[in-house]
Amino acid sequence: MAITVESESITHGERVPDAHAFGVPDGEGGAAPAGGNRSPHLRWSGAPEGTASFAILVVDPDVPADPTDVNQPGTAIPEDAERVDFAHWLVVDVPAEVTELGEGAGSDGVVIGGKEPGETSFGGVAGANGFTAFLAGDEQMGGTYGHYDGPFPPFNDERLHHYHFRVYALDTPSLELSGAFELDDLYEAIEGRVLDQGEVVATYSLHPDRL
């Protein structure tokens, strides 16, 4: 029986509110980093016996594999373009007694240049999300993006993006990850350690036809 994941901030199958998004429409057909970027409330239950810790992952599997045309005016990224996973929140070593996070536990606003990965207010360790690599080299936005940063899909992407707010029950109290660990590091570390998992999935798009 899967872990049940619930949220008072987002609704399964519905659009992520702007309060929890990084990018929002700019009113001119594009987008701006002006969302509330507040991490949503999450609550989970039904973890199996033997759970020693939890890992939290927020991932968008709908991100274009080729970034060439991302946010390029006058172009469109078709729905059938190749896609890859993009992490928005990576947290490991969450104590087994923690089963709920309030709004803002991982972020409470846009921080240009990112937030340093590391210990969280609720007892876990946060890694570096996908914006670290995506914005590398950007003079204004570049930096290490730790903890939570919300949806900011390309405004010219025709595909609706899906955000999986996932909780893993693990058989170890620590995955021994630290620093700016990334999505592939988490995937490798949890292999063979997952007792159960659950998720809630919400959507988001900045494409004018999907607003």
Secondary structure as UniProt FT lines:
FT   STRAND          4..6
FT   TURN            12..13
FT   HELIX           18..20
FT   STRAND          24..25
FT   STRAND          31..32
FT   STRAND          42..45
FT   TURN            49..50
FT   STRAND          53..64
FT   TURN            68..71
FT   TURN            73..74
FT   TURN            79..80
FT   STRAND          83..95
FT   TURN            96..97
FT   STRAND          100..101
FT   TURN            103..104
FT   TURN            112..113
FT   STRAND          118..119
FT   TURN            121..122
FT   STRAND          125..126
FT   HELIX           131..134
FT   TURN            135..137
FT   TURN            139..141
FT   TURN            155..156
FT   STRAND          161..170
FT   HELIX           183..190
FT   TURN            191..193
FT   STRAND          194..204
FT   HELIX           208..210
//
